[in-house]
């Protein structure tokens, strides 16, 4: 796993928790699977641009905030 994946996962977790969302709630809001969210947060996924967009919308932030 790369450093960028770890940093991205940490940022997703941070914003998710600030919004008071569980991984399950974020998964439902984004249309992604809960285990996929978990993998992202652990730095184990190389997330596509489409899924970054889905996550940003579900978290109520612009894409730049995630990067």
N, CA, C and O atoms as CSV, one atom per row, in Angstrom:
chain,resi,resn,atom,element,x,y,z
A,1,UNK,N,N,0.841,-1.169,0.000
A,1,UNK,CA,C,0.000,0.000,0.000
A,1,UNK,C,C,0.887,1.233,0.000
A,1,UNK,O,O,1.969,1.247,0.586
A,2,UNK,N,N,0.408,2.251,-0.662
A,2,UNK,CA,C,1.225,3.451,-0.812
A,2,UNK,C,C,0.883,4.498,0.248
A,2,UNK,O,O,-0.165,4.447,0.892
A,3,UNK,N,N,1.787,5.429,0.398
A,3,UNK,CA,C,1.608,6.515,1.353
A,3,UNK,C,C,0.373,7.350,1.019
A,3,UNK,O,O,-0.349,7.777,1.920
A,4,UNK,N,N,0.129,7.585,-0.275
A,4,UNK,CA,C,-1.030,8.397,-0.683
A,4,UNK,C,C,-2.333,7.686,-0.313
A,4,UNK,O,O,-3.302,8.339,0.074
A,5,UNK,N,N,-2.367,6.365,-0.427
A,5,UNK,CA,C,-3.566,5.614,-0.060
A,5,UNK,C,C,-3.821,5.719,1.448
A,5,UNK,O,O,-4.967,5.860,1.874
A,6,UNK,N,N,-2.770,5.653,2.242
A,6,UNK,CA,C,-2.908,5.794,3.693
A,6,UNK,C,C,-3.405,7.191,4.067
A,6,UNK,O,O,-4.290,7.333,4.910
A,7,UNK,N,N,-2.837,8.214,3.442
A,7,UNK,CA,C,-3.252,9.588,3.717
A,7,UNK,C,C,-4.702,9.821,3.310
A,7,UNK,O,O,-5.460,10.469,4.031
A,8,UNK,N,N,-5.082,9.289,2.149
A,8,UNK,CA,C,-6.457,9.454,1.675
A,8,UNK,C,C,-7.418,8.755,2.632
A,8,UNK,O,O,-8.450,9.320,2.995
A,9,UNK,N,N,-7.097,7.558,3.033
A,9,UNK,CA,C,-7.942,6.809,3.960
A,9,UNK,C,C,-8.094,7.514,5.293
A,9,UNK,O,O,-9.182,7.533,5.870
A,10,UNK,N,N,-7.021,8.088,5.780
A,10,UNK,CA,C,-7.065,8.832,7.043
A,10,UNK,C,C,-7.979,10.038,6.917
A,10,UNK,O,O,-8.736,10.341,7.839
A,11,UNK,N,N,-7.919,10.731,5.785
A,11,UNK,CA,C,-8.762,11.909,5.555
A,11,UNK,C,C,-10.236,11.509,5.471
A,11,UNK,O,O,-11.096,12.197,6.021
A,12,UNK,N,N,-10.531,10.409,4.791
A,12,UNK,CA,C,-11.923,9.931,4.703
A,12,UNK,C,C,-12.443,9.628,6.105
A,12,UNK,O,O,-13.541,10.054,6.463
A,13,UNK,N,N,-11.672,8.902,6.894
A,13,UNK,CA,C,-12.085,8.554,8.264
A,13,UNK,C,C,-12.311,9.819,9.097
A,13,UNK,O,O,-13.307,9.923,9.814
A,14,UNK,N,N,-11.399,10.767,9.002
A,14,UNK,CA,C,-11.490,12.007,9.767
A,14,UNK,C,C,-12.785,12.767,9.437
A,14,UNK,O,O,-13.513,13.177,10.341
A,15,UNK,N,N,-13.062,12.948,8.158
A,15,UNK,CA,C,-14.261,13.700,7.751
A,15,UNK,C,C,-15.525,12.911,8.077
A,15,UNK,O,O,-16.532,13.491,8.484
A,16,UNK,N,N,-15.476,11.597,7.900
A,16,UNK,CA,C,-16.637,10.760,8.232
A,16,UNK,C,C,-16.988,10.915,9.709
A,16,UNK,O,O,-18.155,11.095,10.055
A,17,UNK,N,N,-15.993,10.847,10.570
A,17,UNK,CA,C,-16.240,10.966,12.005
A,17,UNK,C,C,-16.706,12.370,12.382
A,17,UNK,O,O,-17.573,12.521,13.243
A,18,UNK,N,N,-16.143,13.396,11.749
A,18,UNK,CA,C,-16.597,14.759,12.001
A,18,UNK,C,C,-18.074,14.931,11.651
A,18,UNK,O,O,-18.789,15.707,12.285
A,19,UNK,N,N,-18.517,14.200,10.638
A,19,UNK,CA,C,-19.916,14.242,10.220
A,19,UNK,C,C,-20.800,13.307,11.041
A,19,UNK,O,O,-22.011,13.254,10.829
A,20,UNK,N,N,-20.199,12.567,11.983
A,20,UNK,CA,C,-20.968,11.667,12.836
A,20,UNK,C,C,-21.527,10.463,12.115
A,20,UNK,O,O,-22.574,9.936,12.491
A,21,UNK,N,N,-20.831,10.027,11.078
A,21,UNK,CA,C,-21.289,8.889,10.279
A,21,UNK,C,C,-20.516,7.625,10.614
A,21,UNK,O,O,-19.312,7.669,10.865
A,22,UNK,N,N,-21.213,6.505,10.617
A,22,UNK,CA,C,-20.552,5.210,10.697
A,22,UNK,C,C,-20.091,4.833,9.290
A,22,UNK,O,O,-20.487,5.464,8.310
A,23,UNK,N,N,-19.266,3.818,9.202
A,23,UNK,CA,C,-18.869,3.331,7.878
A,23,UNK,C,C,-20.092,2.856,7.108
A,23,UNK,O,O,-20.190,3.070,5.900
A,24,UNK,N,N,-21.017,2.216,7.797
A,24,UNK,CA,C,-22.243,1.724,7.151
A,24,UNK,C,C,-23.059,2.888,6.593
A,24,UNK,O,O,-23.556,2.810,5.470
A,25,UNK,N,N,-23.200,3.955,7.357
A,25,UNK,CA,C,-23.961,5.116,6.892
A,25,UNK,C,C,-23.293,5.772,5.692
A,25,UNK,O,O,-23.968,6.169,4.743
A,26,UNK,N,N,-21.974,5.887,5.732
A,26,UNK,CA,C,-21.253,6.445,4.589
A,26,UNK,C,C,-21.414,5.547,3.372
A,26,UNK,O,O,-21.570,6.034,2.252
A,27,UNK,N,N,-21.377,4.251,3.588
A,27,UNK,CA,C,-21.548,3.314,2.482
A,27,UNK,C,C,-22.912,3.509,1.818
A,27,UNK,O,O,-23.003,3.555,0.591
A,28,UNK,N,N,-23.952,3.622,2.609
A,28,UNK,CA,C,-25.302,3.808,2.060
A,28,UNK,C,C,-25.390,5.131,1.299
A,28,UNK,O,O,-25.909,5.176,0.184
A,29,UNK,N,N,-24.881,6.202,1.903
A,29,UNK,CA,C,-24.952,7.525,1.275
A,29,UNK,C,C,-24.155,7.593,-0.030
A,29,UNK,O,O,-24.530,8.311,-0.956
A,30,UNK,N,N,-23.061,6.848,-0.095
A,30,UNK,CA,C,-22.189,6.918,-1.272
A,30,UNK,C,C,-22.501,5.849,-2.314
A,30,UNK,O,O,-22.026,5.931,-3.447
A,31,UNK,N,N,-23.293,4.852,-1.942
A,31,UNK,CA,C,-23.580,3.759,-2.876
A,31,UNK,C,C,-22.442,2.763,-2.982
A,31,UNK,O,O,-22.371,1.988,-3.936
A,32,UNK,N,N,-21.549,2.787,-1.999
A,32,UNK,CA,C,-20.420,1.862,-1.981
A,32,UNK,C,C,-20.623,0.851,-0.857
A,32,UNK,O,O,-21.432,1.083,0.041
A,33,UNK,N,N,-19.911,-0.247,-0.895
A,33,UNK,CA,C,-20.056,-1.290,0.122
A,33,UNK,C,C,-19.285,-0.916,1.384
A,33,UNK,O,O,-18.237,-0.277,1.300
A,34,UNK,N,N,-19.791,-1.307,2.546
A,34,UNK,CA,C,-19.144,-0.980,3.814
A,34,UNK,C,C,-17.719,-1.514,3.902
A,34,UNK,O,O,-16.834,-0.830,4.416
A,35,UNK,N,N,-17.493,-2.715,3.413
A,35,UNK,CA,C,-16.135,-3.262,3.477
A,35,UNK,C,C,-15.175,-2.488,2.558
A,35,UNK,O,O,-13.975,-2.410,2.824
A,36,UNK,N,N,-15.715,-1.925,1.488
A,36,UNK,CA,C,-14.905,-1.089,0.599
A,36,UNK,C,C,-14.500,0.190,1.333
A,36,UNK,O,O,-13.357,0.633,1.221
A,37,UNK,N,N,-15.432,0.785,2.083
A,37,UNK,CA,C,-15.134,1.972,2.883
A,37,UNK,C,C,-14.041,1.633,3.903
A,37,UNK,O,O,-13.090,2.395,4.076
A,38,UNK,N,N,-14.181,0.497,4.568
A,38,UNK,CA,C,-13.189,0.060,5.542
A,38,UNK,C,C,-11.820,-0.102,4.891
A,38,UNK,O,O,-10.811,0.346,5.435
A,39,UNK,N,N,-11.788,-0.741,3.730
A,39,UNK,CA,C,-10.523,-0.930,3.011
A,39,UNK,C,C,-9.883,0.410,2.642
A,39,UNK,O,O,-8.667,0.570,2.747
A,40,UNK,N,N,-10.706,1.370,2.211
A,40,UNK,CA,C,-10.198,2.706,1.873
A,40,UNK,C,C,-9.554,3.331,3.101
A,40,UNK,O,O,-8.430,3.829,3.041
A,41,UNK,N,N,-10.278,3.300,4.218
A,41,UNK,CA,C,-9.786,3.939,5.435
A,41,UNK,C,C,-8.502,3.294,5.956
A,41,UNK,O,O,-7.714,3.948,6.639
A,42,UNK,N,N,-8.292,2.045,5.645
A,42,UNK,CA,C,-7.079,1.346,6.063
A,42,UNK,C,C,-5.944,1.510,5.050
A,42,UNK,O,O,-4.841,1.007,5.264
A,43,UNK,N,N,-6.217,2.215,3.949
A,43,UNK,CA,C,-5.196,2.442,2.932
A,43,UNK,C,C,-5.009,1.286,1.977
A,43,UNK,O,O,-3.998,1.213,1.279
A,44,UNK,N,N,-5.970,0.383,1.939
A,44,UNK,CA,C,-5.840,-0.808,1.122
A,44,UNK,C,C,-6.484,-0.742,-0.255
A,44,UNK,O,O,-6.506,-1.736,-0.980
A,45,UNK,N,N,-7.006,0.417,-0.618
A,45,UNK,CA,C,-7.654,0.555,-1.920
A,45,UNK,C,C,-7.086,1.727,-2.700
A,45,UNK,O,O,-6.794,2.785,-2.142
A,46,UNK,N,N,-6.936,1.521,-3.990
A,46,UNK,CA,C,-6.580,2.590,-4.909
A,46,UNK,C,C,-7.898,3.059,-5.510
A,46,UNK,O,O,-8.401,2.457,-6.459
A,47,UNK,N,N,-8.452,4.120,-4.966
A,47,UNK,CA,C,-9.822,4.551,-5.254
A,47,UNK,C,C,-9.893,5.267,-6.595
A,47,UNK,O,O,-9.048,6.104,-6.914
A,48,UNK,N,N,-10.923,4.924,-7.381
A,48,UNK,CA,C,-11.119,5.566,-8.678
A,48,UNK,C,C,-11.657,6.982,-8.510
A,48,UNK,O,O,-12.198,7.326,-7.459
A,49,UNK,N,N,-11.509,7.789,-9.533
A,49,UNK,CA,C,-12.025,9.157,-9.500
A,49,UNK,C,C,-13.535,9.183,-9.298
A,49,UNK,O,O,-14.052,10.047,-8.590
A,50,UNK,N,N,-14.239,8.250,-9.911
A,50,UNK,CA,C,-15.699,8.197,-9.744
A,50,UNK,C,C,-16.062,7.943,-8.293
A,50,UNK,O,O,-16.996,8.553,-7.773
A,51,UNK,N,N,-15.339,7.054,-7.634
A,51,UNK,CA,C,-15.642,6.758,-6.238
A,51,UNK,C,C,-15.204,7.887,-5.310
A,51,UNK,O,O,-15.825,8.105,-4.269
A,52,UNK,N,N,-14.155,8.600,-5.667
A,52,UNK,CA,C,-13.770,9.783,-4.894
A,52,UNK,C,C,-14.899,10.806,-4.968
A,52,UNK,O,O,-15.242,11.431,-3.965
A,53,UNK,N,N,-15.466,10.975,-6.140
A,53,UNK,CA,C,-16.587,11.901,-6.303
A,53,UNK,C,C,-17.784,11.467,-5.452
A,53,UNK,O,O,-18.408,12.301,-4.796
A,54,UNK,N,N,-18.106,10.181,-5.458
A,54,UNK,CA,C,-19.213,9.667,-4.643
A,54,UNK,C,C,-18.966,9.918,-3.155
A,54,UNK,O,O,-19.877,10.316,-2.429
A,55,UNK,N,N,-17.741,9.686,-2.709
A,55,UNK,CA,C,-17.404,9.905,-1.306
A,55,UNK,C,C,-17.511,11.378,-0.937
A,55,UNK,O,O,-18.048,11.717,0.117
A,56,UNK,N,N,-17.007,12.246,-1.789
A,56,UNK,CA,C,-17.072,13.683,-1.524
A,56,UNK,C,C,-18.526,14.141,-1.399
A,56,UNK,O,O,-18.866,14.884,-0.479
A,57,UNK,N,N,-19.372,13.703,-2.311
A,57,UNK,CA,C,-20.781,14.078,-2.260
A,57,UNK,C,C,-21.441,13.545,-0.997
A,57,UNK,O,O,-22.208,14.259,-0.351
A,58,UNK,N,N,-21.155,12.310,-0.641
A,58,UNK,CA,C,-21.753,11.703,0.552
A,58,UNK,C,C,-21.286,12.390,1.829
A,58,UNK,O,O,-22.029,12.457,2.808
A,59,UNK,N,N,-20.059,12.898,1.822
A,59,UNK,CA,C,-19.507,13.577,2.990
A,59,UNK,C,C,-19.811,15.072,2.999
A,59,UNK,O,O,-19.528,15.761,3.978
A,60,UNK,N,N,-20.384,15.567,1.911
A,60,UNK,CA,C,-20.745,16.982,1.832
A,60,UNK,C,C,-19.565,17.914,1.702
A,60,UNK,O,O,-19.595,19.042,2.194
A,61,UNK,N,N,-18.515,17.440,1.033
A,61,UNK,CA,C,-17.319,18.267,0.819
A,61,UNK,C,C,-16.949,18.246,-0.661
A,61,UNK,O,O,-17.406,17.389,-1.418
A,62,UNK,N,N,-16.108,19.210,-1.061
A,62,UNK,CA,C,-15.635,19.153,-2.441
A,62,UNK,C,C,-14.459,18.183,-2.514
A,62,UNK,O,O,-13.839,17.859,-1.501
A,63,UNK,N,N,-14.171,17.737,-3.699
A,63,UNK,CA,C,-13.129,16.728,-3.909
A,63,UNK,C,C,-11.773,17.212,-3.390
A,63,UNK,O,O,-10.996,16.423,-2.852
A,64,UNK,N,N,-11.492,18.491,-3.547
A,64,UNK,CA,C,-10.216,19.034,-3.106
A,64,UNK,C,C,-10.001,18.821,-1.613
A,64,UNK,O,O,-8.865,18.640,-1.175
A,65,UNK,N,N,-11.070,18.841,-0.830
A,65,UNK,CA,C,-10.971,18.640,0.618
A,65,UNK,C,C,-10.458,17.228,0.941
A,65,UNK,O,O,-9.808,17.017,1.965
A,66,UNK,N,N,-10.754,16.278,0.067
A,66,UNK,CA,C,-10.327,14.899,0.288
A,66,UNK,C,C,-8.869,14.693,-0.108
A,66,UNK,O,O,-8.204,13.785,0.389
A,67,UNK,N,N,-8.389,15.531,-0.993
A,67,UNK,CA,C,-7.022,15.367,-1.478
A,67,UNK,C,C,-6.105,16.325,-0.769
A,67,UNK,O,O,-4.904,16.343,-1.039
